[in-house]
Amino acid sequence: MTPLLDIAGLTLDYRTRSGTVRVLDNVSLSVAPGEVLGIVGESGAGKSSLAMAIMGRLAGNARLTGGTIRLGTDDLAAQTARAMRRIRGRRIGMVFQNPATSLNPTLTLGRQIVEVLVRHRGLTAGAAWREAASWLERVELRHAAELMRRYPHEASGGEKQRVAIASAFAPQPELVLFDEPTTALDVITGARVLDLFRRLRAETGVAGLYISHDLGLVARVADRVAVMQRGRIIESELPRRIFAMPAQDYTRRLVDAVPRPQNRLVQDEPASAELLCAEAISVSYGRRRLFRSRSAKGISGLGFSIREGEILGVVGESGSGKSTLARALAGLVARSGEIRLEGVPVTRMGRDYRRAVQIVFQHPDSSLNPRQRVCDLLARPLCLYGGSTGDIPDLLRQVNLPPEYASRWPHQLSGGEKQRVAIARAFAARPRLVICDEITASLDASVQAVTIALLLELRRRYGTAYLFITHDLNLVRQIAHRLLVMRHGTLVDQIAIGTLGTGREHEYTRQLMAASPTPVGEETRT
């Protein structure tokens, strides 16, 4: 079959202050009409650069130094900017990782789809409005007429991603590029988005290029999978074959890094002594609108305890209150209810409490000050909690970073390295409890595995307890002793990991387990 997309010998360089960096090296691949090709690889492998090259949206310092990109009979690399604007959206659609940044915050959701339809299908404004509403219903959004008039900030993450998918499919393109479309979503919403993509693909016959670092998800949607490493395609095969019998060591490492619940990484039991107890914890967020104000519940009436050295997992959909709980325990939001640390009521979250309870956030890009070097980031907690700057080299070594990284700026580090600096900063206080708020969500499987191994080693060394918040139920089942399940700001389940799957769990917990991607090589694709 003649390929719809045919890339041959594509080579791409970025010009930087430190020299030329090659990000795509002689890449060749093809996608047949109606086929979905999965692209997997670690961060920095060149996956997103490949997508941007296809779309003709490369940065100003990018240079295509060789190869061709053909869509049907058209060479995309040879098109003018004006010609690419006609192709982009009309013949090639794209769904980005974060809909919050891909949607225009100043336009209503309906207006954004209408503009696409007017531009690429030549519809009148009235016809485009009706077609846009029809597409919102087609992507399973309720109350489409009302949603059309909302702005992006008035929609949930899952709703925004469905709007982005509707915008990509509405012009009836031949090819849709998906760049990590479910990474920012919880497991249930992500599963629904995947189901939606499969249905739209069956209805429209569109071809797809599905980019992800989640091998389990790719195995569920792709007809073939290509593995990228440092800008090269190193192997390409059917999903089941490439994951069950990888030909390359690199692919084997990616497959081995995928979390599998049966491969427990923590075998011990925590001490019986109670470290922290929370009773009736509630947080309300005030909303002020002109002359009146109202409050909305963030979390309500939560009660649980954490034992010394215990790893307590927290799961639930986006908006369930997981991060609000983390901030309440860290003293970052006002809350009601009682917290006891080692049996002593915490009336004021002063220096002693903050030393004992530290937090590591999801995005180190926003939690690390970009104007401070690593040494400055680590020096502050050391000075606050009785250490000295002479401890910085040891702090870096214990998170597997060389001491010379102390002089680097955050932007000079990879995502995994920045997260290790954030972990080192938390452990500078020698805490009793570390709250990990989605700290592996943006990391690929291999970097995630390294981060988890680091946390477990620090726990072994210091006896630290963790409150581990995540969307990844497979991962938390590998490391946690017990699980808290949250929904709509309340706790619906508290259960020991070993009893999951025995019928003792809440119905909602079973829904989360069913929505979690089956580990690679163990699923049956239909």
VMD Tcl script that draws the C-alpha trace (Angstrom):
set ca {
  {0.00 0.00 0.00}
  {1.28 3.47 -0.90}
  {2.18 5.30 2.34}
  {0.19 8.34 3.37}
  {3.18 9.68 5.30}
  {6.64 8.72 4.08}
  {9.76 10.08 5.83}
  {13.15 9.19 4.38}
  {16.59 10.07 5.76}
  {15.32 13.01 7.84}
  {18.15 14.82 9.63}
  {17.56 17.82 11.89}
  {20.00 20.02 13.81}
  {19.53 22.77 16.40}
  {22.03 25.62 16.51}
  {22.83 26.57 20.10}
  {25.38 28.79 21.82}
  {27.45 25.74 22.63}
  {27.37 24.42 19.06}
  {25.21 22.35 16.75}
  {23.07 19.61 18.31}
  {21.71 16.81 16.13}
  {18.22 15.79 17.28}
  {17.09 13.66 14.31}
  {19.63 11.46 12.58}
  {18.64 9.81 9.28}
  {15.08 9.00 10.42}
  {12.99 6.91 8.01}
  {9.43 5.72 8.65}
  {6.08 5.42 6.92}
  {2.40 5.43 7.88}
  {-0.19 3.79 5.63}
  {-3.69 5.26 5.18}
  {-5.75 4.40 8.25}
  {-2.73 3.03 10.16}
  {-1.55 4.19 13.59}
  {2.21 4.18 14.17}
  {3.39 4.50 17.77}
  {6.65 6.33 18.52}
  {8.24 5.56 21.89}
  {11.49 6.57 23.56}
  {12.90 8.47 26.49}
  {12.67 12.24 26.88}
  {15.16 13.84 24.51}
  {14.93 11.01 21.97}
  {13.58 13.42 19.33}
  {9.91 12.37 19.31}
  {8.40 15.84 19.61}
  {10.96 17.33 17.22}
  {9.85 14.76 14.66}
  {6.22 15.84 15.10}
  {7.12 19.53 14.77}
  {9.12 18.79 11.61}
  {6.08 17.09 10.07}
  {3.87 20.04 11.02}
  {6.40 22.59 9.75}
  {6.49 24.29 13.14}
  {10.20 24.04 14.01}
  {11.98 26.63 16.14}
  {13.97 29.37 14.44}
  {17.30 27.73 15.29}
  {16.30 24.40 13.70}
  {17.79 23.30 10.38}
  {16.67 20.37 8.23}
  {19.96 19.23 6.74}
  {18.72 16.18 4.84}
  {15.84 13.91 3.95}
  {12.23 14.26 2.82}
  {8.80 14.33 4.48}
  {6.06 13.33 2.04}
  {2.35 13.54 2.68}
  {0.93 11.67 -0.29}
  {2.79 13.17 -3.24}
  {3.66 16.48 -1.51}
  {7.11 17.04 0.03}
  {6.33 18.94 3.23}
  {9.95 20.00 3.74}
  {9.85 21.85 0.41}
  {6.61 23.76 1.06}
  {6.47 27.51 1.60}
  {5.20 28.83 4.92}
  {1.93 29.86 3.23}
  {1.42 26.42 1.72}
  {2.10 24.75 5.08}
  {-0.56 26.90 6.73}
  {-3.09 25.42 4.28}
  {-1.88 21.86 4.99}
  {-1.66 22.28 8.75}
  {-5.06 21.69 10.30}
  {-6.73 20.77 6.99}
  {-4.70 17.68 6.05}
  {-2.73 17.18 9.28}
  {-4.23 17.66 12.73}
  {-2.38 17.64 16.02}
  {-3.29 17.02 19.65}
  {-0.72 18.30 22.13}
  {0.24 17.05 25.58}
  {-1.22 19.92 27.59}
  {-4.55 21.32 26.37}
  {-4.23 24.19 28.84}
  {-1.41 25.64 26.70}
  {-2.66 24.53 23.26}
  {-6.04 26.30 23.62}
  {-6.28 30.09 23.41}
  {-7.32 31.35 26.89}
  {-8.92 34.50 25.44}
  {-11.39 32.68 23.16}
  {-14.39 30.55 24.06}
  {-14.10 26.84 23.34}
  {-16.76 27.08 20.65}
  {-15.06 30.01 18.92}
  {-11.83 28.01 18.67}
  {-13.48 25.12 16.81}
  {-15.53 27.52 14.67}
  {-12.37 29.28 13.47}
  {-10.87 25.94 12.43}
  {-14.01 25.00 10.48}
  {-14.30 28.38 8.75}
  {-10.63 28.37 7.77}
  {-10.16 24.78 6.69}
  {-13.62 23.72 5.48}
  {-14.94 27.05 4.25}
  {-18.14 26.93 6.30}
  {-20.15 30.02 7.10}
  {-20.10 31.22 10.71}
  {-23.57 29.83 11.40}
  {-22.85 26.45 9.81}
  {-19.51 26.27 11.58}
  {-21.18 26.95 14.96}
  {-23.66 24.11 14.43}
  {-20.90 21.76 13.22}
  {-18.70 22.67 16.19}
  {-21.52 21.85 18.63}
  {-22.04 18.56 16.80}
  {-18.35 17.71 17.22}
  {-18.45 18.44 20.94}
  {-21.28 15.94 21.22}
  {-19.32 13.51 19.05}
  {-16.38 13.61 21.48}
  {-18.84 12.78 24.27}
  {-19.07 16.19 25.93}
  {-22.39 16.81 27.61}
  {-24.22 20.15 27.43}
  {-22.38 21.08 24.24}
  {-24.31 24.32 23.72}
  {-23.29 25.55 27.17}
  {-19.70 24.38 26.78}
  {-19.37 26.27 23.49}
  {-19.67 29.53 25.45}
  {-17.15 28.64 28.15}
  {-13.52 29.70 28.24}
  {-10.73 27.11 28.69}
  {-10.25 27.96 32.37}
  {-13.89 27.03 32.97}
  {-13.39 23.45 31.73}
  {-11.64 20.46 33.29}
  {-8.45 18.96 31.86}
  {-10.36 16.08 30.29}
  {-12.93 18.46 28.75}
  {-10.18 20.65 27.30}
  {-8.42 17.64 25.77}
  {-11.68 16.50 24.17}
  {-12.13 19.98 22.70}
  {-8.58 19.76 21.32}
  {-9.40 16.38 19.77}
  {-12.59 17.79 18.25}
  {-10.58 20.69 16.77}
  {-8.09 18.24 15.26}
  {-10.73 15.92 13.74}
  {-13.34 18.51 12.65}
  {-11.50 19.58 9.43}
  {-11.49 15.86 8.41}
  {-7.68 15.51 8.11}
  {-5.84 12.57 6.56}
  {-3.37 12.32 9.47}
  {-3.51 13.25 13.16}
  {-0.40 13.57 15.33}
  {-0.82 12.81 19.04}
  {2.05 14.12 21.20}
  {1.67 12.61 24.71}
  {-2.11 13.36 24.73}
  {-2.89 11.64 28.05}
  {0.22 12.49 30.12}
  {-1.51 15.40 31.91}
  {-4.67 13.38 32.61}
  {-5.63 10.97 35.36}
  {-5.95 7.27 34.57}
  {-9.75 7.22 34.12}
  {-9.85 10.36 31.96}
  {-6.85 9.11 29.98}
  {-8.56 5.77 29.33}
  {-11.70 7.58 28.13}
  {-9.64 9.75 25.78}
  {-7.98 6.63 24.33}
  {-11.36 4.99 23.83}
  {-12.55 8.17 22.10}
  {-9.53 8.15 19.77}
  {-10.14 4.50 18.84}
  {-13.79 5.22 18.07}
  {-13.05 8.32 15.97}
  {-10.35 6.43 14.11}
  {-12.82 3.66 13.27}
  {-15.44 6.21 12.15}
  {-13.16 8.44 10.07}
  {-10.42 6.09 8.86}
  {-7.81 8.70 9.81}
  {-4.15 7.70 10.07}
  {-2.24 8.53 13.23}
  {1.22 9.07 14.65}
  {0.98 8.42 18.41}
  {3.93 9.71 20.43}
  {4.31 8.67 24.05}
  {6.77 7.48 26.69}
  {4.04 5.21 28.10}
  {4.61 1.85 26.42}
  {1.40 0.38 27.85}
  {-0.73 3.07 26.20}
  {1.05 2.75 22.86}
  {0.47 -1.00 22.86}
  {-3.28 -0.35 23.16}
  {-3.63 2.05 20.22}
  {-0.85 1.39 17.68}
  {-0.72 -1.05 14.77}
  {3.08 -0.77 14.68}
  {5.63 0.70 17.08}
  {8.92 2.44 16.30}
  {11.50 2.94 19.06}
  {13.60 6.13 19.04}
  {16.93 6.59 20.79}
  {19.00 9.77 20.48}
  {17.33 10.83 17.25}
  {17.42 7.44 15.53}
  {14.81 4.76 14.86}
  {16.48 1.67 16.29}
  {13.70 -0.88 15.68}
  {10.13 -1.09 14.40}
  {7.70 -3.98 14.80}
  {4.21 -5.08 15.82}
  {3.47 -3.95 19.42}
  {3.19 -7.39 20.97}
  {6.32 -8.66 19.27}
  {8.48 -5.63 19.97}
  {7.53 -5.59 23.65}
  {7.61 -9.36 24.19}
  {10.84 -9.96 22.25}
  {12.72 -6.64 21.86}
  {15.69 -6.86 19.55}
  {17.65 -3.98 21.08}
  {18.99 -3.66 24.64}
  {17.59 -0.11 24.82}
  {14.07 -1.33 24.03}
  {14.47 -4.10 26.60}
  {15.37 -1.51 29.25}
  {12.28 0.54 28.37}
  {10.06 -2.52 28.66}
  {11.64 -3.61 31.94}
  {11.07 -0.13 33.43}
  {7.28 -0.31 32.97}
  {5.61 -0.71 36.41}
  {4.02 -4.11 37.02}
  {1.94 -4.51 40.19}
  {3.13 -8.08 40.77}
  {6.77 -6.93 40.90}
  {6.76 -5.55 44.44}
  {9.72 -3.26 45.18}
  {8.97 -2.96 48.91}
  {8.81 -6.21 50.88}
  {9.05 -4.95 54.46}
  {6.29 -3.82 56.80}
  {6.42 -0.38 58.45}
  {6.70 0.05 62.19}
  {3.50 -0.04 64.23}
  {4.21 3.38 65.74}
  {2.00 6.15 64.40}
  {3.94 9.05 62.84}
  {1.15 11.36 61.70}
  {-2.59 11.27 62.26}
  {-5.12 13.47 60.45}
  {-8.71 13.82 61.60}
  {-11.58 15.64 59.88}
  {-9.27 17.59 57.56}
  {-11.23 20.01 55.37}
  {-10.18 22.78 52.99}
  {-12.52 25.32 51.37}
  {-11.59 27.63 48.53}
  {-13.25 31.05 48.46}
  {-14.51 32.45 45.16}
  {-15.31 36.14 44.93}
  {-17.52 37.42 42.14}
  {-18.13 41.18 42.11}
  {-20.33 41.90 45.15}
  {-20.81 38.37 46.44}
  {-18.55 35.54 47.47}
  {-19.00 31.82 47.71}
  {-16.89 28.90 48.90}
  {-16.19 25.54 47.29}
  {-15.01 22.45 49.08}
  {-11.54 21.27 48.17}
  {-11.51 18.32 50.60}
  {-13.96 17.42 53.32}
  {-13.65 15.40 56.53}
  {-10.56 13.35 55.67}
  {-9.19 11.07 58.36}
  {-6.22 8.69 58.15}
  {-2.85 7.93 59.72}
  {0.70 7.25 58.52}
  {3.03 4.94 60.40}
  {6.77 5.42 60.76}
  {8.52 4.36 57.57}
  {5.24 3.64 55.79}
  {4.58 4.38 52.12}
  {0.96 5.49 51.87}
  {-0.33 5.82 48.31}
  {-3.01 8.33 47.31}
  {-4.90 7.92 44.02}
  {-7.98 9.41 42.38}
  {-9.12 11.37 39.35}
  {-8.01 14.94 38.65}
  {-9.97 17.27 40.92}
  {-10.44 14.64 43.61}
  {-8.46 16.72 46.12}
  {-5.13 14.86 46.21}
  {-2.94 17.93 45.80}
  {-5.15 19.93 48.16}
  {-4.54 17.25 50.79}
  {-0.79 17.50 50.18}
  {-0.82 21.27 50.61}
  {-2.95 21.04 53.74}
  {-0.51 18.63 55.39}
  {2.44 20.81 54.31}
  {0.82 23.93 55.77}
  {0.47 25.66 52.40}
  {-3.31 26.19 52.60}
  {-5.64 26.97 55.49}
  {-7.49 23.93 56.78}
  {-9.74 22.77 59.59}
  {-9.44 19.56 61.53}
  {-6.65 18.12 63.65}
  {-3.15 16.92 62.77}
  {-1.04 15.06 65.32}
  {2.65 14.44 64.82}
  {3.92 11.56 66.97}
  {0.84 11.96 69.12}
  {1.28 15.70 69.72}
  {-1.45 18.00 68.29}
  {-0.05 20.46 65.74}
  {-1.51 23.83 66.66}
  {0.97 25.84 64.61}
  {2.98 24.58 61.66}
  {6.22 26.08 62.83}
  {9.84 25.25 62.18}
  {9.83 21.84 63.87}
  {6.79 20.63 61.93}
  {8.11 21.93 58.60}
  {11.39 20.20 59.23}
  {9.60 16.91 59.92}
  {7.18 17.14 56.98}
  {8.61 18.11 53.58}
  {6.98 18.17 50.14}
  {8.25 17.52 46.59}
  {6.05 18.95 43.83}
  {5.12 17.57 40.43}
  {6.86 20.18 38.29}
  {10.44 21.06 39.33}
  {10.43 23.78 36.66}
  {8.02 25.76 38.82}
  {9.23 24.63 42.27}
  {12.93 25.43 41.66}
  {13.85 29.11 41.47}
  {15.35 29.63 37.97}
  {17.47 32.52 39.29}
  {19.32 30.39 41.82}
  {22.06 27.86 41.26}
  {21.72 24.37 42.69}
  {24.04 25.27 45.57}
  {21.75 28.17 46.57}
  {18.64 25.99 46.33}
  {20.18 23.49 48.74}
  {21.86 26.00 51.03}
  {18.60 27.53 52.28}
  {17.07 24.40 53.88}
  {20.48 23.44 55.26}
  {20.80 26.80 56.99}
  {17.19 26.73 58.20}
  {17.38 23.28 59.73}
  {20.83 23.10 61.26}
  {23.04 21.90 58.42}
  {25.89 23.64 56.65}
  {26.76 24.41 53.05}
  {29.56 21.89 53.38}
  {26.86 19.20 53.24}
  {25.88 20.11 49.66}
  {28.27 17.66 47.91}
  {26.93 14.80 50.06}
  {23.33 15.83 49.36}
  {24.00 15.69 45.63}
  {25.79 12.35 45.86}
  {22.90 10.75 47.76}
  {20.54 11.63 44.89}
  {23.07 10.31 42.36}
  {24.22 13.68 41.03}
  {27.89 14.69 40.82}
  {29.01 17.42 43.29}
  {29.96 19.73 40.41}
  {26.23 20.13 39.65}
  {26.17 22.55 42.59}
  {27.26 25.34 40.24}
  {24.59 24.66 37.61}
  {21.35 26.51 36.97}
  {18.02 24.62 36.80}
  {17.72 25.18 33.04}
  {20.98 23.29 32.56}
  {19.47 20.11 34.01}
  {17.17 17.49 32.51}
  {13.70 16.92 33.96}
  {14.87 13.91 35.95}
  {17.92 15.78 37.26}
  {15.79 18.73 38.37}
  {13.47 16.39 40.23}
  {16.47 14.84 42.00}
  {17.57 18.32 43.11}
  {14.06 18.87 44.49}
  {14.32 15.57 46.38}
  {17.75 16.55 47.73}
  {16.29 19.86 48.94}
  {13.53 18.01 50.80}
  {16.00 15.63 52.45}
  {18.28 18.49 53.50}
  {15.90 18.88 56.48}
  {16.22 15.18 57.43}
  {12.40 14.86 57.39}
  {10.30 12.13 59.00}
  {7.67 12.33 56.23}
  {8.04 13.40 52.60}
  {4.93 14.19 50.56}
  {5.49 13.27 46.90}
  {2.87 15.02 44.77}
  {2.86 13.40 41.31}
  {6.65 13.63 41.17}
  {7.00 11.02 38.40}
  {4.03 12.10 36.25}
  {6.09 13.97 33.65}
  {8.98 11.46 33.57}
  {9.42 8.65 31.08}
  {9.43 5.06 32.34}
  {13.19 4.63 32.67}
  {13.74 7.96 34.48}
  {10.72 7.19 36.66}
  {12.27 3.85 37.63}
  {15.51 5.60 38.61}
  {13.60 8.14 40.71}
  {11.62 5.44 42.51}
  {14.80 3.45 43.24}
  {16.31 6.64 44.69}
  {13.31 7.25 46.97}
  {13.39 3.68 48.23}
  {17.13 3.90 48.94}
  {16.64 7.13 50.91}
  {13.85 5.46 52.86}
  {16.12 2.51 53.65}
  {18.86 4.88 54.79}
  {16.79 7.29 56.89}
  {13.55 5.42 57.69}
  {11.51 8.15 55.98}
  {7.77 7.71 55.44}
  {6.16 8.80 52.17}
  {2.73 10.07 51.23}
  {2.92 9.14 47.55}
  {0.31 10.86 45.35}
  {0.02 9.55 41.81}
  {-2.27 8.77 38.87}
  {-0.32 5.56 38.19}
  {-2.04 2.75 40.05}
  {0.40 0.16 38.66}
  {3.33 2.12 40.12}
  {1.80 2.71 43.54}
  {0.94 -0.98 43.83}
  {4.65 -1.73 43.44}
  {5.82 0.44 46.33}
  {3.01 1.33 48.76}
  {1.90 -0.50 51.89}
  {-1.60 0.98 51.92}
  {-3.76 2.99 49.55}
  {-6.07 5.98 50.04}
  {-8.60 6.43 47.23}
  {-10.11 9.90 46.82}
  {-13.13 11.09 44.88}
  {-14.78 14.52 44.86}
  {-12.78 15.66 47.90}
  {-13.60 12.69 50.12}
  {-11.98 9.35 50.97}
  {-13.90 6.45 49.49}
  {-11.41 3.71 50.33}
  {-8.51 2.91 52.64}
  {-7.09 -0.48 51.83}
  {-3.90 -2.53 52.17}
  {-2.18 -3.09 48.82}
  {-2.15 -6.83 49.36}
  {-5.96 -6.98 49.46}
  {-6.53 -5.23 46.12}
  {-8.29 -7.56 43.73}
  {-9.85 -9.66 46.49}
  {-13.25 -7.99 46.32}
  {-12.77 -5.95 49.50}
  {-12.08 -2.72 47.62}
  {-14.64 0.01 46.88}
  {-16.38 -0.07 43.49}
  {-14.59 3.14 42.49}
  {-11.22 1.54 43.33}
  {-12.14 -1.28 40.95}
  {-12.91 1.30 38.25}
  {-9.44 2.81 38.69}
  {-7.83 -0.62 38.46}
  {-9.80 -1.45 35.31}
  {-8.79 1.85 33.66}
  {-5.07 1.39 34.40}
  {-3.04 0.36 31.32}
  {-2.23 -3.34 31.31}
  {1.55 -3.80 31.54}
  {3.24 -4.20 28.18}
  {3.44 -7.72 26.83}
  {0.65 -8.98 29.10}
  {-2.39 -7.52 27.34}
  {-4.44 -8.93 24.50}
  {-5.05 -6.26 21.88}
  {-8.36 -6.30 20.08}
}
mol new
graphics top color blue
foreach p $ca { graphics top sphere $p radius 0.5 }
foreach p [lrange $ca 0 end-1] q [lrange $ca 1 end] { graphics top cylinder $p $q radius 0.2 }
display resetview
